[in-house]
Amino acid sequence: MSGIVNFINNKKFLKNNINNYSRVNFSFYKYFYVKDVIKMKNKFQKCFKKLNIFGRIYISQEGVNVQANILKKFFNKMKKYIYKFDINLNKIYINIGLDNFKQSFFKLKIKIKKKLVSDNLNIDNFYKNYQKKYLNSVQVNDFLNDKSVIFIDVRNYYEYKIGHFKKAISIYSLTFRDQLENIIKYIKTYKKNKIVIYCTGGIRCEKIAYLMNFHGYKKVYQIYGGIIGYVNDCVKKKIPIKFLGKNFVFDFRLYETISKDILSNCHQCNQSSDYYVNCMNNKCNLLFIQCLSCSKIYQSFCSKKCYIEK
């Protein structure tokens, strides 16, 4: 599992960009038919550059997926622009980052992709073919207290490892494509149960919910806004947050701390730790958990072999 995250350890770069630290991390997605992806890319490019937005934007004919950050003073202006950007984005739900003390991106990248999330589904406009069922934070907490309700974490195993709901089931996988191939086999005994699926912001759940519905699972629920939406809604409503540990994110922060619970262990000494690093051996680049003590001993290498071969 190489190339998941690349680190920047450049003090000069960070110093030159210190004015960018008073920023808001945000994300949103929407599945809808995009007729002209080039035109949409150019519109995003013009708008986001003007507002000094850094982030990663994926555009395909099945919609858009945005993960970015912006100076606080421009946030409301950006929101108003997005609402008018396309009729399908009017009043789009925008997730606010749980950790805005760290900057998520340092430049803007916009890519045109075949699909927003890589999968093996040969369907078009899947989002029009089923009735979605969303849960707010109060409903999620109620379902967590119901022993008959099944919670399934549809993220990759390394995301689940450092944070999840206590009763959530993880379907071991390295990629989203793997999960789509395995999930129906895995949950075949739960067809009569209510099933809650969740991911970071909700985008992966849309396709999995459709797939489950197609296979006859009619009691499938999604957490509105994913983990990020759930935590923000809990804070807004002043109710207990039942997600444990850290929320893994695919940017320079690597995680957002939700609770002080440490659910994972160091790759080398097995002591409690949830700090992810990439092996410093470029040929390896393994993403693994390493405690502070082992970080000093192994200098961010995953093994003695990688240290020797550096």
C-alpha positions in Angstrom: 0.0 0.0 0.0 2.3 2.7 -1.2 1.8 6.2 -2.3 -1.2 6.9 -0.1 0.2 10.0 1.5 3.3 12.1 0.7 4.7 14.3 3.5 6.1 17.8 3.2 8.8 18.6 5.7 10.0 21.9 4.4 10.2 24.6 7.0 11.0 27.3 4.4 7.8 26.4 2.5 5.7 26.5 5.6 7.1 29.8 6.8 6.4 31.4 3.4 2.8 30.2 3.7 2.1 31.1 7.3 -0.6 33.6 6.2 -2.6 30.6 5.0 -3.0 29.1 8.5 -6.2 31.0 9.4 -8.2 28.8 7.1 -11.3 26.6 7.1 -11.1 23.0 5.9 -14.2 22.0 3.9 -15.5 19.3 1.6 -18.6 18.5 -0.4 -19.7 16.1 -3.2 -22.6 15.5 -5.4 -23.5 12.8 -7.9 -25.2 14.3 -10.9 -24.8 14.2 -14.7 -22.1 16.6 -15.9 -22.4 17.2 -19.6 -19.2 19.3 -20.1 -16.5 18.3 -17.6 -13.9 20.7 -19.2 -16.2 23.6 -18.8 -16.8 22.7 -15.2 -13.1 22.3 -14.5 -12.4 25.8 -15.9 -15.2 27.3 -13.8 -13.7 25.7 -10.6 -10.2 26.8 -11.6 -11.3 30.4 -12.1 -13.3 30.6 -8.9 -11.0 28.8 -6.6 -7.9 30.6 -7.7 -9.6 33.9 -7.3 -10.5 33.0 -3.7 -7.1 31.5 -2.9 -8.5 28.1 -2.3 -6.2 25.1 -1.9 -7.4 21.5 -2.3 -8.2 18.5 -4.5 -11.1 18.5 -6.9 -12.3 15.5 -8.9 -14.7 16.0 -11.7 -16.4 13.3 -13.8 -19.6 12.9 -15.8 -21.1 11.4 -12.6 -20.5 14.5 -10.5 -17.9 16.4 -8.4 -15.9 15.7 -5.2 -14.2 18.6 -3.5 -11.8 18.6 -0.5 -10.2 21.9 0.2 -9.4 24.8 2.5 -10.1 28.6 2.3 -9.3 31.7 4.3 -12.1 32.2 6.8 -13.0 35.7 5.4 -13.8 34.1 2.0 -15.8 31.1 3.2 -19.3 32.7 2.9 -18.4 34.2 -0.4 -17.3 30.8 -1.7 -20.5 29.2 -0.4 -22.7 31.7 -2.3 -20.7 31.2 -5.4 -21.0 27.3 -5.3 -24.8 27.6 -4.8 -25.0 29.5 -8.1 -22.3 27.5 -9.8 -24.6 24.8 -11.1 -28.3 24.1 -10.4 -27.3 20.7 -9.0 -25.1 22.4 -6.4 -27.7 24.8 -5.1 -27.8 24.6 -1.3 -25.3 21.7 -1.4 -24.4 20.4 2.0 -20.8 21.5 2.8 -18.9 19.6 5.5 -16.7 21.8 7.8 -13.4 20.1 8.9 -13.3 18.9 12.5 -9.7 20.1 12.8 -9.1 23.6 11.4 -5.9 24.2 13.4 -3.9 22.3 10.7 -3.9 23.1 7.0 -5.1 20.3 4.7 -3.7 21.3 1.4 -1.0 23.8 0.1 -1.9 24.0 -3.6 -4.9 23.5 -5.9 -5.3 20.4 -8.0 -8.3 19.8 -10.3 -8.5 16.4 -12.1 -11.0 15.0 -14.5 -11.7 11.3 -13.8 -13.7 8.6 -15.3 -15.5 8.1 -11.9 -15.5 10.1 -8.7 -14.7 6.9 -6.7 -13.1 4.0 -8.4 -15.4 1.0 -8.6 -16.4 -1.9 -10.7 -20.1 -0.9 -11.2 -21.3 -0.7 -14.8 -24.2 1.6 -14.2 -25.1 5.1 -15.2 -27.1 7.6 -13.1 -27.3 5.1 -10.2 -28.2 8.0 -7.8 -31.7 8.3 -9.5 -32.6 4.7 -9.0 -33.2 4.3 -5.3 -34.7 6.1 -2.3 -31.9 7.2 0.1 -32.4 6.9 3.9 -30.2 9.4 5.9 -29.7 9.6 9.6 -28.9 12.7 11.7 -26.7 12.5 14.9 -29.7 11.9 17.3 -30.9 9.0 15.2 -27.4 7.6 14.9 -27.0 7.5 18.6 -30.3 5.9 19.1 -29.4 3.2 16.5 -26.1 2.6 18.3 -28.1 1.7 21.4 -30.2 -0.8 19.5 -28.5 -4.2 19.5 -30.4 -5.3 16.4 -29.0 -2.5 14.2 -25.8 -3.4 12.3 -23.2 -0.7 11.7 -20.7 -1.2 8.9 -17.7 0.9 8.3 -17.1 1.1 4.6 -13.7 2.7 4.7 -10.4 1.0 4.1 -9.0 -1.0 7.0 -6.2 1.6 7.8 -8.9 4.3 8.2 -11.0 2.0 10.5 -7.9 1.1 12.5 -7.5 4.5 14.2 -11.1 5.4 14.7 -14.6 4.0 14.4 -18.0 3.5 16.2 -17.6 0.9 18.9 -20.1 -1.6 17.4 -19.1 -1.1 13.8 -18.0 -4.0 11.6 -15.0 -3.5 9.3 -14.8 -5.3 6.0 -11.1 -5.8 5.4 -10.0 -4.2 2.2 -7.2 -2.1 0.6 -9.5 -0.4 -1.9 -13.1 0.7 -2.3 -13.3 -1.7 -5.3 -12.4 -4.6 -3.0 -15.2 -3.7 -0.6 -17.8 -3.5 -3.4 -16.8 -7.0 -4.4 -17.0 -8.4 -0.9 -19.7 -6.6 1.0 -22.8 -8.5 -0.2 -21.1 -11.8 0.7 -20.1 -10.5 4.1 -23.5 -9.2 5.2 -25.7 -12.0 3.8 -26.9 -13.0 7.3 -28.1 -9.4 8.1 -30.8 -9.1 5.4 -33.6 -8.6 7.9 -31.7 -6.2 10.1 -31.5 -2.4 9.8 -28.0 -1.6 8.5 -26.2 1.7 9.0 -23.2 2.3 6.7 -20.8 5.2 7.0 -17.6 6.6 5.7 -15.6 9.9 6.1 -18.0 12.3 4.3 -20.6 10.1 2.7 -19.4 9.7 -0.9 -18.5 6.0 -0.8 -21.8 5.2 1.0 -23.9 6.4 -1.9 -22.7 3.6 -4.2 -22.6 0.9 -1.5 -26.2 1.8 -0.5 -27.3 1.5 -4.1 -25.6 -1.8 -4.4 -27.1 -3.2 -1.2 -30.5 -2.0 -2.3 -30.1 -3.6 -5.7 -29.4 -6.9 -3.9 -32.6 -6.7 -1.8 -31.4 -4.9 1.4 -34.3 -2.5 2.0 -33.3 -1.3 5.5 -30.0 0.5 4.6 -29.3 3.8 6.2 -26.5 6.4 5.6 -25.1 8.9 8.1 -25.8 12.3 6.7 -22.4 13.9 6.0 -20.5 10.8 7.1 -18.3 10.9 10.2 -17.6 14.6 9.7 -21.3 15.5 9.4 -22.2 13.4 12.4 -19.6 15.0 14.7 -20.5 18.5 13.6 -24.2 17.7 14.1 -23.5 16.3 17.6 -21.7 19.5 18.6 -24.5 21.7 17.2 -27.1 19.7 19.1 -24.9 19.3 22.2 -25.3 15.6 22.4 -22.7 12.9 23.1 -20.2 12.0 20.3 -20.0 8.2 20.1 -17.3 8.0 17.5 -14.1 6.8 19.1 -10.5 7.8 18.2 -9.4 9.7 15.1 -11.0 10.3 11.7 -8.5 9.4 8.9 -8.3 12.0 6.2 -6.4 12.0 2.8 -4.5 15.2 3.2 -1.5 16.7 5.0 -3.2 16.4 8.4 -3.7 12.6 8.0 -6.3 12.6 10.8 -8.8 14.7 12.8 -8.9 13.9 16.5 -12.5 13.2 17.7 -11.8 11.5 21.1 -8.8 10.6 23.2 -9.3 6.9 22.7 -6.4 5.1 21.1 -7.6 2.0 19.3 -4.5 0.8 17.5 -0.9 -0.3 18.2 2.6 0.5 17.1 3.7 -1.6 14.1 7.0 -2.3 15.8 6.6 -2.6 19.6 2.8 -3.1 19.8 2.3 -0.3 22.3 -0.8 1.8 22.1 -0.4 4.4 19.3 -2.4 5.8 16.4 0.2 8.0 14.7 0.6 7.1 11.0 3.8 7.6 9.0 5.1 6.6 5.6 8.2 4.5 5.6 11.2 6.8 4.7 12.5 4.1 2.3 11.0 5.4 -1.0 11.0 1.8 -2.4 8.7 0.7 0.4 6.7 3.8 1.4 4.5 1.7 3.6 1.8 3.5 5.6 2.1 2.2 9.1 1.5 3.2 12.8 4.6 4.0 14.8 4.9 5.3 18.4 7.2 8.2 19.3 9.7 5.9 20.9 10.0 3.7 17.9 10.1 6.8 15.7 13.3 7.8 17.4 14.8 4.3 17.2 13.8 3.5 13.6 13.7 7.1 12.3 10.4 6.6 10.6 11.5 3.4 8.8 9.1 0.5 9.1 11.9 -2.0 9.7 15.7 -2.4 10.1 15.8 -3.8 6.6 14.3 -0.6 5.2 16.7 1.5 7.3 19.7 -0.3 6.0 18.5 -0.2 2.4 17.7 3.6 2.5 
